[in-house]
């Protein structure tokens, strides 16, 4: 029989509900502050004024409508990759292949635009985005299948897939997709793609285009998928405990493939946005694959971690890191410091944000431990899983009359 909750119990529950979001926000912000402090020491060592430098960074990132538009454009691929990372990580798989998935998504979307150049914009724009999603999804599903059915570590396979995608892009732009009008000097870029495939500019006389709205929309879809659908419950259950999920009859292997496919599809859309939202409206490989992707495949991981692996929280996190990238250029121009310093500053921020994850979980656990006043109230109900979102999970302990874990359901996977 359940005991009635006292006013102290209810107060404890409310306090617990406030602790988690506070810790989730305060710890990463503190990590960023420490990183900026170290960056200031580096600037002082070079004889530069860190106050002027950070003022230039803020002004270059958020100082006006044009600056805000540039930051939003820079953050769109980070957000798309970050949403995919949230899906993969929640399912218990690590996707380091965002770079390759961006490239393959860009290739697929470019082929669609080259094959259907005269299609009206209202049809061609959705088709190139769908093409990007399909390309990235296929590239993500491959390491997912290798992990699920062959036991290949997904970290290694996704990194290798990045290299394969980069070389494949270079191969295609050596001849097959190269702009033939460039003459004897071959430039690794396509011809100017159909104007009907260009992402429309948003009102306001800035460079802001539809890709930013698409990225936010995909983030909302990611939230619905993970937290408002049966498929999302299954993916999170597999990430929480694959053995328990298998015992409950869930198709664990298929879920792993689906998670990486969804993750790759988000990155593939980012590839399409980078091609058709750019000023050149071409697929370009000059300067290497990282010159095209702008390292969004890796920066998106940090944005997702900064947003606590929640698709909606990844939106402001991506905007912050987009501001770091655009504002860093203004900082360099203001202080005339080496470009490598800006890269180092971004790296320090990444290092401290990732390092703060363990501290964040420990602080949350401490705040909810007995004696702190934030403890969650447990009742004397029959043992059940405490949260509705985990209702499909089963205990990690096997039934008393079973001496070993049950065999996986062969038919499910």
C-alpha positions in Angstrom: 0.0 0.0 0.0 1.3 3.4 -0.9 2.0 5.9 1.8 0.5 9.4 1.4 3.2 11.9 0.5 3.8 14.5 3.2 4.6 18.2 2.5 8.3 17.5 3.1 8.2 14.7 0.6 6.5 16.9 -2.0 9.1 19.7 -1.3 11.9 17.2 -1.8 10.4 16.1 -5.2 10.2 19.7 -6.3 13.8 20.4 -5.2 15.0 17.3 -7.1 13.2 18.5 -10.2 15.0 21.8 -10.0 18.5 20.3 -9.3 18.9 18.4 -12.6 18.3 21.3 -15.0 20.4 23.6 -12.8 23.4 21.3 -12.8 23.0 20.5 -16.5 23.3 24.2 -17.3 25.7 25.4 -14.6 28.4 22.8 -15.0 29.0 23.3 -18.8 28.9 27.1 -18.4 31.5 26.8 -15.7 33.6 24.7 -17.9 33.3 27.3 -20.7 34.3 30.0 -18.2 37.4 28.1 -17.2 38.3 27.5 -20.8 38.0 31.2 -21.6 40.2 32.0 -18.6 42.9 29.7 -20.0 42.4 31.3 -23.4 42.9 34.7 -21.8 46.2 33.6 -20.3 47.3 32.4 -23.8 46.4 35.8 -25.3 48.3 37.6 -22.6 51.3 35.4 -23.3 51.2 36.7 -26.9 51.0 40.3 -25.8 47.3 40.7 -26.7 44.5 42.1 -24.7 42.0 39.4 -23.9 39.2 41.8 -23.0 39.4 43.4 -26.4 39.7 40.0 -28.0 36.6 38.6 -26.3 34.7 41.7 -27.0 35.5 41.3 -30.7 34.5 37.6 -30.4 31.1 38.6 -29.0 30.6 41.4 -31.5 31.6 39.1 -34.4 29.2 36.4 -33.3 26.2 38.3 -31.9 26.8 42.0 -32.6 24.1 42.6 -35.2 21.6 40.9 -37.5 24.2 40.0 -40.1 26.5 38.5 -37.4 23.6 36.6 -35.9 22.6 35.3 -39.3 26.2 34.1 -40.0 26.3 32.4 -36.6 23.0 30.7 -37.3 24.2 29.5 -40.7 27.4 28.2 -39.1 25.4 26.4 -36.4 22.9 24.7 -38.7 25.2 21.7 -39.7 26.4 21.5 -36.1 22.8 21.1 -34.9 21.9 18.5 -37.6 24.9 16.4 -36.7 24.3 17.0 -33.0 20.7 15.7 -33.2 22.0 12.5 -34.9 24.6 12.1 -32.2 21.8 12.4 -29.6 19.9 9.5 -31.3 23.0 7.3 -31.6 24.4 7.9 -28.1 21.0 7.4 -26.5 20.9 4.0 -28.2 24.3 3.1 -26.8 26.3 3.5 -29.9 29.0 6.0 -30.6 28.9 7.7 -34.0 32.2 9.4 -34.9 31.4 9.2 -38.6 29.6 12.5 -39.0 32.2 13.8 -41.4 31.8 10.9 -43.8 28.0 11.0 -43.5 28.0 14.7 -44.4 30.1 14.0 -47.5 28.0 11.1 -48.7 24.8 13.1 -48.1 26.2 16.0 -50.1 27.2 13.6 -52.9 23.7 12.1 -53.1 22.0 15.5 -53.0 24.3 16.8 -55.7 23.5 13.9 -57.9 19.8 14.5 -57.5 20.3 18.2 -58.5 22.4 17.2 -61.5 19.9 14.6 -62.6 16.8 16.9 -62.2 18.0 20.4 -62.9 14.7 21.7 -64.4 12.4 20.4 -61.7 10.5 23.3 -60.0 12.0 24.5 -56.7 9.1 23.4 -54.6 9.9 19.8 -55.6 13.6 19.9 -56.1 14.6 21.4 -52.7 12.8 18.7 -50.7 14.3 16.0 -53.1 17.9 17.1 -52.6 17.3 17.1 -48.8 15.8 13.7 -49.0 18.7 12.6 -51.1 21.1 13.8 -48.5 19.2 12.0 -45.8 19.3 8.8 -47.7 23.0 9.0 -48.5 23.9 9.8 -44.9 21.6 7.1 -43.6 23.1 4.5 -45.8 26.6 5.5 -44.7 25.6 5.4 -41.1 23.8 2.0 -41.4 26.9 0.3 -42.7 28.9 0.5 -39.4 25.7 -0.1 -37.6 25.2 -3.5 -39.4 28.9 -4.2 -38.9 28.6 -3.7 -35.1 25.2 -5.5 -34.8 26.0 -8.6 -36.9 29.8 -8.8 -36.9 30.8 -7.3 -33.6 32.9 -4.6 -35.3 33.6 -1.6 -33.0 31.6 1.3 -34.3 34.2 3.9 -33.3 36.8 2.3 -35.6 34.4 1.6 -38.4 32.9 5.1 -38.4 36.3 6.7 -38.4 37.4 4.5 -41.3 34.2 5.3 -43.2 35.1 9.0 -42.9 38.4 8.3 -44.7 36.6 6.3 -47.4 34.0 9.0 -48.0 36.7 11.7 -48.2 38.6 9.7 -50.8 35.4 8.9 -52.7 34.6 12.6 -52.9 38.1 13.4 -54.2 37.7 10.6 -56.8 34.3 11.9 -58.1 35.6 15.5 -58.4 38.7 14.4 -60.3 36.6 13.8 -63.4 33.1 12.4 -63.1 31.4 15.4 -61.4 34.0 18.1 -62.2 32.9 21.3 -63.8 33.8 20.8 -67.5 33.8 24.5 -68.1 36.9 25.0 -66.0 39.1 24.2 -69.0 42.4 22.5 -68.9 42.9 23.4 -65.2 40.7 21.0 -63.3 39.3 22.4 -60.1 37.8 19.9 -57.6 34.3 21.3 -57.8 31.0 20.7 -59.6 29.4 23.1 -62.0 27.1 25.7 -60.5 24.1 23.6 -59.5 20.5 24.3 -60.5 19.1 27.5 -59.0 15.9 25.6 -58.4 17.8 23.6 -55.7 19.1 26.7 -53.8 17.8 26.9 -50.3 15.6 30.0 -50.2 16.8 33.0 -48.3 14.7 34.1 -45.3 13.4 37.7 -45.1 15.7 40.3 -43.5 18.4 41.1 -46.1 20.9 38.7 -44.6 22.5 35.4 -45.7 20.1 33.5 -43.5 18.5 30.6 -45.4 16.0 27.9 -45.0 18.6 25.4 -43.8 18.5 27.0 -40.3 14.8 26.4 -40.1 15.3 22.8 -41.4 17.9 22.1 -38.7 15.6 23.3 -35.9 12.7 21.2 -37.4 14.9 18.1 -37.5 15.8 18.8 -33.8 12.2 18.8 -32.9 11.6 15.6 -34.9 14.6 14.1 -33.0 12.9 15.0 -29.7 9.6 13.4 -30.8 11.4 10.3 -32.0 13.4 9.8 -28.8 10.9 10.8 -26.2 7.4 10.7 -27.7 7.4 7.5 -29.8 7.5 3.7 -29.1 10.6 3.5 -31.4 12.4 6.0 -29.2 11.5 4.1 -26.0 13.0 1.0 -27.7 16.2 2.8 -28.8 16.7 4.2 -25.3 16.0 0.9 -23.7 18.6 -0.8 -25.8 21.1 2.0 -24.9 20.3 1.6 -21.2 20.7 -2.2 -21.1 21.0 -4.2 -24.3 20.8 -7.6 -22.4 17.7 -6.6 -20.6 16.1 -5.3 -23.8 16.9 -8.5 -25.6 15.4 -10.5 -22.7 12.2 -8.4 -23.1 12.0 -9.4 -26.7 13.3 -6.2 -28.3 15.3 -6.5 -31.6 18.6 -5.2 -30.3 20.6 -5.7 -33.5 18.0 -4.0 -35.6 17.8 -1.1 -33.1 21.5 -0.5 -33.4 21.4 -0.3 -37.2 18.3 2.0 -37.0 20.0 4.3 -34.5 23.1 4.8 -36.7 21.0 5.1 -39.8 18.9 7.9 -38.2 22.1 9.5 -37.0 23.7 9.3 -40.4 20.5 10.7 -42.1 20.7 13.8 -39.9 24.3 14.4 -40.9 23.5 13.7 -44.5 20.9 16.5 -44.4 23.7 18.7 -43.1 25.7 17.8 -46.2 22.9 18.9 -48.4 22.5 22.2 -46.5 26.2 22.9 -46.8 26.0 22.5 -50.6 22.7 24.3 -51.4 22.9 26.9 -48.7 26.4 28.0 -49.7 27.2 31.1 -51.7 28.8 29.1 -54.5 26.1 26.4 -54.7 28.6 23.8 -55.7 30.1 20.7 -54.2 33.7 21.6 -53.6 36.6 19.5 -52.4 39.4 22.0 -52.8 41.3 22.1 -49.5 40.3 18.6 -48.6 37.1 17.1 -47.3 37.4 19.0 -44.0 37.4 22.3 -46.0 33.9 21.3 -47.2 32.5 19.9 -44.0 34.1 22.6 -41.8 34.7 19.9 -39.3 30.9 19.9 -38.4 31.0 16.1 -38.0 33.3 16.5 -35.0 32.0 19.8 -33.6 28.5 18.5 -33.7 29.5 15.8 -31.2 30.6 18.5 -28.7 27.4 20.5 -29.3 25.3 17.3 -28.5 27.3 16.7 -25.3 27.0 20.3 -24.3 23.3 19.9 -24.7 23.2 16.8 -22.5 22.4 14.6 -25.5 18.9 16.2 -25.7 17.8 17.3 -29.2 16.1 20.5 -28.0 19.0 21.5 -25.7 21.4 20.9 -28.6 19.8 23.9 -30.4 21.3 26.6 -28.1 24.5 24.5 -27.7 25.0 24.5 -31.5 24.3 28.2 -31.7 26.9 28.8 -29.0 29.6 26.8 -30.9 28.5 28.5 -34.2 29.2 31.8 -32.5 32.6 30.6 -31.3 33.5 29.8 -35.0 32.3 33.0 -36.5 33.4 35.2 -33.5 36.8 33.5 -33.6 37.5 35.1 -37.0 36.7 38.5 -35.6 39.0 37.9 -32.6 41.8 37.0 -34.9 41.3 40.0 -37.0 41.1 42.3 -34.0 44.2 41.1 -32.2 46.2 39.9 -35.2 47.0 36.6 -33.5 47.8 33.3 -35.3 44.9 31.3 -36.6 46.3 28.4 -34.7 45.4 30.2 -31.5 41.7 30.3 -32.4 41.8 26.6 -33.1 43.5 26.0 -29.8 40.9 28.1 -28.0 38.1 26.1 -29.5 39.9 22.9 -28.6 40.2 24.0 -25.0 36.5 24.7 -24.8 35.8 21.3 -26.2 38.2 19.7 -23.8 36.6 21.3 -20.7 33.1 20.7 -21.8 33.6 17.0 -22.4 35.6 16.7 -19.2 32.7 18.3 -17.2 30.3 15.5 -18.1 31.5 13.2 -15.3 31.4 16.1 -12.8 27.9 16.9 -13.9 26.7 13.3 -13.2 28.5 13.2 -9.9 26.9 16.5 -8.7 23.5 15.4 -9.7 24.0 12.1 -7.8 25.2 14.0 -4.8 22.3 16.4 -4.8 19.9 13.6 -4.9 21.6 11.5 -2.2 20.2 11.2 1.3 21.0 14.1 3.6 21.2 16.8 1.0 17.5 17.8 1.0 17.1 16.9 -2.7 16.5 13.2 -2.4 13.9 11.6 -4.6 11.0 10.2 -2.6 10.5 6.5 -3.0 7.3 4.7 -2.0 6.6 1.3 -0.7 4.8 0.2 -3.9 5.5 -3.2 -5.5 8.9 -3.0 -7.2 8.5 -1.4 -10.6 10.6 0.7 -12.9 10.3 4.3 -11.5 9.8 6.3 -14.7 7.2 5.8 -17.3 9.8 6.3 -20.1 11.5 3.1 -18.8 8.3 1.0 -18.6 9.6 -1.4 -21.1 12.8 -2.1 -19.3 13.2 -5.3 -17.2 15.4 -6.0 -14.2 19.0 -6.7 -15.1 18.8 -9.7 -12.7 17.6 -12.9 -14.3 14.7 -14.9 -12.8 15.6 -16.8 -9.7 15.1 -20.1 -11.3 17.4 -19.4 -14.2 21.1 -20.0 -13.7 22.2 -18.1 -16.9 20.9 -15.3 -19.1 18.4 -16.4 -21.7 19.4 -16.7 -25.3 18.5 -13.8 -27.5 15.4 -14.1 -29.6 16.8 -15.2 -32.9 13.7 -14.2 -34.9 13.7 -10.6 -33.7 17.1 -9.7 -35.1 
